[in-house]
């Protein structure tokens, strides 16, 4: 009986800890691109884009699904730690044709990332979740400082 109670207590604590960790990460959730609030100064805006962020242990998985301006599919993902190291991007439609991404967390609700193709940086992105947790704004900039920036506004679903 004592073992059963101990097991139940440990299980309850583990569930509570997991719920607390997920609740503390405002980046987690499903986010839909609001085209009316977004600005594309470089390249054509997609017809649609959904961004899903999932906690996976000590890492975070990002998945993107959508349709480009010319009608082709956007479907790519990556799983990262916010440690500034390069992680592979799989699928198609990643910005700049990137094949890796490195992310550094700035605050619990913001991060900087560098997207690379064949080891060379092609774009930087800064992400910030609003205080109310309902909006994530991504600011993309091409490498070199002269490239125009895009501002993508995602709303939590």
Buried (B, 14 or more C-beta within 10 A) or exposed (E): EEEEEEEEEEEEEEEEEEEEEEEEBBBBBBBBBEBEEBBBEBBEBBBEBBBBBBBEEEBBBBBBBBBBEEEEEBBBBBBBBBEEEBBEBEBEBBBBEBBBBBBEBEEEBBBBBBBBBEEEBBBBBBBBBBEEEEBBBBBBBBBEEEBEBBEBBBBBE
